[in-house]
Amino acid sequence: MRILGIDPGLTCLGWGVIEVDGSRIRHVANGQIKPEGTVLADRLLSLHRRLSAVISEQAPGRAAIEQTFVNRDGAGTLKLGQARGVALLALAQAGLAVGEYAPNAVKKTVVGVGHADKRQIDHMVRMQLPGAVPVGSDAADALAIALCHAFHSRTPAAPAEVAGRAAGRRSGRAGPATGQGRHTSGRGAA
């Protein structure tokens, strides 16, 4: 199964593709998209077109994206949300099921620590994907997101986690009780 990981951003969107075959995981490709234009609408359109081209070229079967976190810079958070929305649109247009993961869940899964820094993420991505050379920190983050999805997709949910998800659906909360991530519908199950 080929998995596309996306680290959304309006200045630079990172992407990384891995191939999962049973217990084997290998690096396929990675890159960064720096949208063209100065007007927001033009930048979002550029992001959409270029990410759609990556999806078409790499032909993933699944995708994963980092969830937006809210910080003190409301305008920055809004712009990140717009870039993330464009990425989700491109994935939906391709019919891909999408796993969504909180930044700390990605770090904990790949590095073992929920507050790992960029250098630690890059190091662990290179260790887990021999031969991978991320083109930048956003691409390394995207590969980490793809790895997180691969690990969570092949790990059966514990009974307590399944019960937590069911309770969350009844209460209207999104995502699993563990905060690890959630899947949105697409062509197939994630």
C-alpha positions as CSV (number, residue, x, y, z in Angstrom):
1,M,0.0,0.0,0.0
2,R,1.3,3.4,-1.0
3,I,0.7,6.2,1.6
4,L,1.0,9.9,1.0
5,G,1.7,12.0,4.0
6,I,1.1,15.8,3.9
7,D,2.4,18.5,6.2
8,P,0.1,21.4,5.2
9,G,1.4,25.0,4.9
10,L,0.7,28.0,2.8
11,T,4.4,29.0,2.5
12,C,5.6,25.4,2.1
13,L,3.6,22.2,2.0
14,G,5.6,19.1,2.6
15,W,4.7,15.7,1.1
16,G,6.2,12.3,1.5
17,V,5.3,8.9,0.0
18,I,6.1,5.5,1.5
19,E,5.3,2.0,0.4
20,V,4.1,-0.5,3.0
21,D,4.3,-4.3,2.2
22,G,3.4,-6.3,5.3
23,S,6.0,-5.3,7.9
24,R,8.3,-3.7,5.3
25,I,8.2,0.1,4.9
26,R,10.3,1.9,2.3
27,H,10.7,5.4,1.1
28,V,9.3,6.2,-2.4
29,A,9.6,10.0,-2.8
30,N,9.3,13.3,-0.9
31,G,9.2,17.0,-1.7
32,Q,8.0,20.5,-0.9
33,I,5.5,22.7,-2.7
34,K,6.1,26.4,-2.4
35,P,3.1,28.0,-4.0
36,E,3.4,30.7,-6.6
37,G,1.8,34.1,-6.5
38,T,1.3,36.9,-4.0
39,V,-2.5,37.0,-3.8
40,L,-3.9,34.4,-1.4
41,A,-6.4,32.9,-3.9
42,D,-3.5,32.5,-6.4
43,R,-1.3,30.7,-3.8
44,L,-4.2,28.4,-2.9
45,L,-4.8,27.5,-6.5
46,S,-1.1,26.9,-7.1
47,L,-1.0,24.6,-4.0
48,H,-4.0,22.7,-5.3
49,R,-2.7,22.2,-8.8
50,R,0.8,21.2,-7.7
51,L,-0.5,18.8,-5.0
52,S,-2.9,17.3,-7.5
53,A,0.0,16.6,-9.8
54,V,1.9,14.9,-7.0
55,I,-1.1,12.7,-6.2
56,S,-1.5,11.8,-9.9
57,E,2.2,11.0,-10.3
58,Q,2.7,9.1,-7.1
59,A,-0.7,7.2,-7.2
60,P,-1.1,6.7,-3.4
61,G,-3.8,4.3,-2.1
62,R,-4.1,6.1,1.2
63,A,-3.3,9.5,2.6
64,A,-2.6,11.2,6.0
65,I,-2.5,14.8,7.0
66,E,-1.5,16.7,10.1
67,Q,-4.4,18.3,12.0
68,T,-4.4,22.0,12.5
69,F,-3.3,23.3,15.9
70,V,-4.5,26.6,17.2
71,N,-1.8,29.0,18.4
72,R,-1.7,32.6,19.5
73,D,-1.4,33.8,15.9
74,G,-5.1,33.6,14.8
75,A,-4.3,34.9,11.3
76,G,-1.5,32.3,10.8
77,T,-3.8,29.5,12.1
78,L,-6.5,30.6,9.6
79,K,-4.0,30.6,6.7
80,L,-2.8,27.1,7.7
81,G,-6.4,25.9,7.8
82,Q,-7.0,27.2,4.3
83,A,-3.9,25.4,3.0
84,R,-5.0,22.3,4.8
85,G,-8.5,22.6,3.3
86,V,-7.0,22.8,-0.2
87,A,-5.0,19.7,0.5
88,L,-8.0,17.8,1.8
89,L,-9.9,18.9,-1.4
90,A,-7.2,17.5,-3.6
91,L,-7.2,14.2,-1.7
92,A,-11.0,14.0,-1.8
93,Q,-11.0,14.6,-5.5
94,A,-8.6,11.7,-5.9
95,G,-11.0,9.5,-3.9
96,L,-8.5,8.9,-1.1
97,A,-9.3,7.9,2.4
98,V,-7.5,10.3,4.8
99,G,-6.1,9.8,8.2
100,E,-5.8,12.9,10.3
101,Y,-3.2,13.1,13.2
102,A,-2.4,15.6,15.8
103,P,1.2,16.9,15.6
104,N,2.1,15.4,19.1
105,A,0.6,12.0,18.0
106,V,2.9,12.0,15.0
107,K,6.0,12.8,17.0
108,K,5.1,10.3,19.7
109,T,4.6,7.5,17.1
110,V,7.7,8.2,15.1
111,V,10.2,9.6,17.7
112,G,8.7,8.2,20.9
113,V,8.3,11.7,22.4
114,G,5.3,14.0,21.8
115,H,7.3,17.2,21.9
116,A,10.2,16.2,19.6
117,D,11.9,18.9,17.6
118,K,12.5,19.0,13.8
119,R,16.0,17.6,14.1
120,Q,14.8,14.5,16.0
121,I,12.0,13.9,13.5
122,D,14.4,14.1,10.6
123,H,16.8,11.7,12.3
124,M,14.1,9.1,13.1
125,V,12.6,9.4,9.6
126,R,16.0,8.6,8.1
127,M,16.5,5.7,10.5
128,Q,13.1,4.2,9.8
129,L,13.3,4.8,6.0
130,P,16.9,3.8,5.0
131,G,18.1,5.8,2.0
132,A,15.5,8.6,2.5
133,V,16.8,12.1,2.2
134,P,14.1,14.5,3.0
135,V,14.4,17.7,0.9
136,G,13.5,19.9,3.9
137,S,11.9,19.8,7.4
138,D,8.4,20.0,5.9
139,A,9.1,16.9,3.7
140,A,10.6,15.1,6.8
141,D,7.4,15.9,8.7
142,A,5.3,14.6,5.8
143,L,7.2,11.3,5.8
144,A,6.7,11.1,9.6
145,I,2.9,11.7,9.1
146,A,2.9,8.8,6.5
147,L,4.8,6.6,8.9
148,C,2.3,7.4,11.7
149,H,-0.6,6.4,9.4
150,A,1.2,3.2,8.5
151,F,1.8,2.3,12.1
152,H,-1.8,3.1,13.2
153,S,-3.4,1.4,10.2
154,R,-1.8,-1.9,10.9
155,T,-2.2,-1.8,14.7
156,P,-5.6,-3.3,15.8
157,A,-7.5,-0.9,18.0
158,A,-7.7,-1.9,21.6
159,P,-11.2,-2.6,23.0
160,A,-11.1,0.6,25.2
161,E,-10.1,2.7,22.2
162,V,-13.0,1.3,20.1
163,A,-15.4,2.0,23.0
164,G,-14.0,5.5,23.2
165,R,-14.6,6.1,19.5
166,A,-18.2,4.9,19.9
167,A,-18.8,7.2,22.8
168,G,-17.3,10.1,20.9
169,R,-19.7,9.5,18.0
170,R,-22.6,9.5,20.4
171,S,-21.5,12.7,22.1
172,G,-20.6,14.5,18.8
173,R,-16.9,14.6,19.4
174,A,-14.7,14.1,16.4
175,G,-11.9,11.5,16.4
176,P,-10.8,8.8,18.8
177,A,-10.6,9.3,22.5
178,T,-6.9,8.8,22.4
179,G,-6.3,11.9,20.3
180,Q,-4.1,9.9,18.0
181,G,-6.0,10.7,14.8
182,R,-9.1,10.0,12.9
183,H,-10.0,8.9,9.4
184,T,-12.3,10.7,7.0
185,S,-14.1,8.8,4.3
186,G,-12.9,8.5,0.8
187,R,-12.6,5.7,-1.7
188,G,-11.7,3.0,0.8
189,A,-11.2,2.4,4.5
190,A,-8.1,3.9,5.9
